[in-house]
Amino acid sequence: MDVNAKKIKELRTANGLTQQHLADACAISLRTVQRVERYGNASQDTVLGLSSVFEITQAEIVIPEALDESLLDDEDNSFNPNMQILFAGLFGAMVGALIMFLVK
């Protein structure tokens, strides 16, 4: 999950911890702390350990995932290509039937 890397580094330095001390306190590797501070990516267990050491809630360091915009759209004005073919076929059949009816 994405975390606020800048805030984690600020919390660590404000508490006077080195990356190694933070890793030891969270029971994670030094490499994990480095990755979290550099890339802002952490597992649920890592977030739990960090929030416990810093005595904050997980929500304070986790960046919420963006909502899928397609789920928010009330209207979807685009047609599926298969639906377009289906409607074109039905429309053609109706026009053909109408012409046959009128020609007789």
C-alpha positions in Angstrom: 0.0 0.0 0.0 1.1 3.6 -0.6 2.3 5.5 2.5 3.5 9.1 3.0 7.3 8.5 2.8 8.1 12.1 3.7 6.0 11.9 6.9 7.6 8.7 7.9 11.0 10.1 7.5 10.0 13.2 9.4 8.6 11.1 12.2 11.7 9.0 12.4 14.1 12.0 12.5 11.8 13.9 15.0 12.0 10.9 17.3 15.8 10.8 16.9 15.8 7.3 15.3 18.2 6.0 12.7 16.8 3.8 9.9 18.4 0.8 11.7 16.8 1.7 15.0 13.4 2.1 13.4 13.9 -1.2 11.6 14.7 -2.9 14.9 11.8 -1.3 16.7 9.4 -2.4 14.0 10.9 -5.9 13.6 11.5 -5.2 9.9 14.7 -5.1 7.8 16.8 -2.0 7.3 16.1 -2.4 3.5 12.4 -2.2 4.2 12.7 1.1 6.0 14.9 2.4 3.2 12.3 1.3 0.6 9.4 2.8 2.5 11.2 6.2 2.9 12.3 6.2 -0.7 9.4 4.8 -2.6 6.5 5.2 -0.2 5.4 1.5 -0.5 4.8 -0.7 2.5 3.0 -3.9 3.4 0.2 -4.0 6.0 2.5 -5.4 8.6 5.1 -2.7 8.0 2.4 0.0 8.3 1.2 -1.6 11.5 4.7 -1.6 13.0 5.4 2.0 12.0 2.1 3.3 13.4 2.8 1.4 16.6 6.4 2.7 17.0 5.3 6.3 16.2 2.1 5.9 18.3 -0.1 7.2 15.5 -3.0 5.6 13.6 -2.4 3.8 10.3 -4.6 6.3 8.5 -2.1 9.1 9.4 0.6 7.6 7.2 -1.4 5.6 4.6 -2.3 7.4 1.3 -5.8 6.4 0.3 -6.1 4.6 -3.0 -7.8 6.7 -5.7 -11.4 5.6 -6.3 -12.0 4.0 -9.7 -13.5 6.8 -11.8 -15.6 4.3 -13.8 -17.4 3.3 -10.6 -18.3 7.0 -10.0 -19.8 7.6 -13.4 -23.6 7.7 -13.2 -23.9 7.8 -17.0 -21.9 5.8 -19.5 -22.5 7.2 -22.9 -20.2 4.9 -24.7 -21.5 1.7 -26.3 -19.7 -1.6 -26.4 -18.7 -2.4 -30.0 -20.6 -5.7 -29.8 -23.7 -3.8 -28.8 -23.3 -1.5 -31.8 -23.1 -4.4 -34.1 -26.2 -5.9 -32.5 -28.2 -2.7 -32.8 -27.1 -2.2 -36.4 -28.2 -5.7 -37.3 -31.6 -5.3 -35.6 -32.1 -1.9 -37.2 -31.2 -3.4 -40.6 -33.6 -6.3 -40.1 -36.4 -3.9 -39.1 -35.8 -1.7 -42.1 -35.7 -4.7 -44.4 -38.9 -6.1 -43.0 -40.6 -2.6 -43.4 -39.5 -2.4 -47.0 -40.8 -5.9 -47.7 -44.1 -5.0 -46.1 -44.5 -1.8 -48.0 -43.5 -3.3 -51.4 -46.3 -5.9 -51.4 
